[in-house]
Amino acid sequence: MEGGAIFLETHHVIALSEGGPDVEWNVVAICPNDHRRAHYGEDRIALRKRLIAVLVVQFPEKMDALATINQSGMHRSP
């Protein structure tokens, strides 16, 4: 941004429209370009798996729930 500030967007790793919970352990802050990739990119499934790996480190008590999400591979099609 102007002045050097960083701009991030919030992204639900498992979308609310897919039944994902609106909780801290399901949300990441990513740049606008990666946010578009997460929804519409050809590599969106791989990116989701990488984001889940980050969340597992940050929220190890949610590892079972995140592993289930990771295996589902659910994501809306572009």
Stockholm file with secondary structure:
# STOCKHOLM 1.0

chainA/1-78         MEGGAIFLETHHVIALSEGGPDVEWNVVAICPNDHRRAHYGEDRIALRKRLIAVLVVQFPEKMDALATINQSGMHRSP
#=GR chainA/1-78 SS CGGGCCCCEEEESSCGGGTCCCSGGGEEEECHHHHHHHHHCTTHHHHHHHHHHHHHHHCGGGHHHHHHHHHHCCCCCC
#=GC SS_cons        CGGGCCCCEEEESSCGGGTCCCSGGGEEEECHHHHHHHHHCTTHHHHHHHHHHHHHHHCGGGHHHHHHHHHHCCCCCC
//
